[in-house]
Amino acid sequence: MQEKKVGELIAEAREKEGLSQRQLAKVANISNAQLSKIESGEIEVPNPKMLRKITKYIDLNYNDLMYMIGLGVQVSPLNKYLLDHYSHLKGQELEDAWTIAKASIQNNEIIIKNLQHRIDSEELEEKEKDVLFETIEDLKYQNNTNTEIIKLLEPKIVKEKLKNASPKDN
């Protein structure tokens, strides 16, 4: 079974929202011709700014679409390059990668909390709120990626520690 293309997913999500191409193009502030070319597959790799505009109005994750077109970072069975990189780490590099992923999650959670507080407590223009919401979405996506990296690294760290543990002298 062949995986769906970005344009197909956008068309399906648009139809699910009950929007015509013209309606989505108008609210996303892009041309109908551009949207039509994306949905038909004529434009296989849409401009990221255009994708961001489109995903605001349909139920698709911007970062997932970025990954699909090769511009995003996500650790999954589909991303063989990241899996290959992390599966070959050993020793201090392995420990450092785990520490960095863990610290990144903690730092992002603090930023997310602060940004959400600004959204909830300050009088902001819609444009400012949109930027904050997009930033939160991106940080959550980064956290998902780092969580997957940690899941990949933890068994390797345990295995390496067990391998390097010296047997007790009796």
Buried (B, 14 or more C-beta within 10 A) or exposed (E): EEEEBBBBBBBBBBBEEEBEBEBBBBBBEBEBEBBBBBBEEEBEEBEBEBBBBBBBBBEBEBBBBBBBBEEBEBBEEEBEEBBEEBEEBEEEEBBEBBEEBBEBBEEBEEEBEEBEEEBEEEEEEEEEEEEBBBEBBBBBBBBBBBBBBBEBBEEBBEEBEEEEEEEEEE
